[in-house]
Amino acid sequence: MTSNSLCHSEYHPGPVQSLLWCLLACFESVGCGCNALRNGIANVFGHALVYISRLDLSRRAAGLVLLVTVLGGCASTPTDKLQSVARKGGFHESVVSSFGFDHRIFRNQRLETLQQQRALSGRTATTTDQLNVYLEGDGMPWMLRYIVVPDPTPRQPMMLQLMKQDKAASLYVGRPCYNGFSEAEGCEPALWTSGRYSSQVVNSMAGVVRQELQKYPFARVNLFGHSGGGALALLIAEQLPQTDTVVTLAGNLDIQAWTSLHNYSPLATSLNPARRDPLPEHITQVHLIGERDVNIPLHIVKGWILDQKNSYGVVYEQFNHSCCWGKIWPDFVSQISDRQAGTLRFGRKPFHRPSAASILRRIGVKAKPGRVVVGNQ
C-alpha cells in the first residue's frame, strides 16, 4: 500500500488521528515553515499518544490531560487564519454556490467597486478591463503521508497573501470542501485527495468565476495558481473563453510525473493538464519555477512547457516551492495587468539563461541581479 491509498469515501479519522491532525495544525498556525521540524514534532506527539494508550486508566487520563493542555493555545482553525489574512488585506468575503458546492471567495476593493458601479449605474466594461483570479495550492490533504486530514484548508494561504499586492481587480476562489466546508453536504476526502483536480472540482470553480463575470463582464481573465492551483488554472482556462493569461507558480503541470516522482498513489479521478489538448494559442502561459524546488522540480515540467503553444518558463535561481514568490510578485503582476492582450514576450530560445540585465529589459521584472533566469518557447 502506497502512502496515499487510504483515501475512500467511508474514511473517518479516529481520535488519535484527529489529535495528530490538530497538533500539526497547531504548529502550522504559529507559522512554522520547516516541514522537517513540523513532522518531527508531530512524530514525537504521535509516539507520546501510543505510549499513553498503553498506560493504566488513571495514568492514561493524566497523560491525555497534559496533551490537551499543550494544545490549549491552538483553538484557531485554518479558515480563521485565512479570514484574518483577508481582513488585513481589506478584502470582501462572500460564499458562492456552484454545482452543489459552497466556495469561500474574496474580492479586493477594486473588484468590489467595479461590481457596485455596474449594479448602481450600469457601468459598461471596456476592452481593457481584466480580472485576476487567484487559486491556492492543495493545502494539507494528508498528514505524515498516511493520514487523511479532515480539513485540507491551506495553513499558509500564499496566493491570498500575493493578492494583497495586486492593484488590479482581483478575485480569490476557494475550492469546494475547503475553507470551512469540509463537512458540508457532498464533501468527502476524495475531493481533496485523489480527486483534487477532478471534473467536479474544476466545473464548480469555473462556475464561480462565471458568476463573477456576470456581475461585471471583464473582457480578459488572468488565472494565477500556485502548486496544485496551477493545475486548476490550466483546467479552468479551458472553460473560460475570456482567458488571456495563465500564470503558474511552482505549478503541478503533470500530476502523473509528480506522483511517480514522490511514489504517491495516482490521483485516479483527477484531470491531468499534461494529458489534455494544448490551450488555444491566444492564451499566454507563463510558468514560474523555483530552481530549488524539490516538490515540483524543473525536469518534470520542462518538456510539457516546451510542447505548449505560446508558453514560457521562467526559472528563479534562489526560489523553492513556496519561497520567495512575494519578492517578485508586485512587479510581475503589474506587468501582466498593464500589458496589452497578447503582447507578453520573453524571447525565442527554450530555457536559455541570459544575463540578469537582459532579463530585466525583456520582461520588465525588477529583481535583484543573479536571482532570475528565464526560459522561452
Protein Blocks (a to p, Z undefined) as FASTA:
>chain_A
ZZklmgcfkbccdfklmmmmmmmmmmmmnopabfklmmmmmmmmmmmmmmmmmmcfklmm
mmmmmmmmmmmmmmbcfklmmmmmmmmnopacddddeehiacdddddfklmmmmmmmmmn
opacdfkbccddddddekjmbgghlaccfblcdfblfklmmmmmpmbdcdddddehiahi
amgghiafklmmmmmmgfklmmmmmmmmmmmmmmoccfbdcdddehjlmmmmmmmmmmmm
kbmbdcdehiafblklmmmmnopacdfkbccfklpccddfklccdddddfklmklgfklm
mmmmmmpghiacdddfkbcfkbcfklmmmmmmmmmmmpcehiacfbjbghiacdfklmmm
mnopacdehkaccddZZ
